[in-house]
Amino acid sequence: MKEYMSLIISVMFMVGFMKFCFNYKNLLISLLILEYKVLILFMMLYLCLNYCMFENYFLMMYIVFSVCESVLGLSILVSMIRTHGGDYFQGFNMLQC
């Protein structure tokens, strides 16, 4: 059963990686795909820690850091929308910032 779960999670991670590579024009979609990948990694960590019979304190630290990462991404998105008027990378010039 665990082999099938690890296979399914690996396929889900690869699909998220492919979507991230092909949807690079919109920052909001990129952030959502990154959060999807964070949740898939959380599931992988949970399965690995339960398989090895370790404590789950590391999972709490992982969730805390992933929440901090998502808040940072959303704050960058809000500041980019306020300064440039959108979250598309076509109108965003990297030399101006």
Number of C-alpha atoms within 10 A of each C-alpha: 5 10 8 9 13 15 11 12 16 15 12 15 19 13 14 19 15 12 15 18 12 9 12 14 14 13 19 15 15 18 17 15 20 19 17 16 19 20 15 17 16 17 16 17 16 16 15 14 16 12 10 8 9 11 10 12 9 13 15 11 11 15 14 11 12 16 14 12 15 16 12 12 17 15 12 13 16 14 13 16 13 11 10 12 12 17 19 15 12 9 10 15 9 7 5 5 6
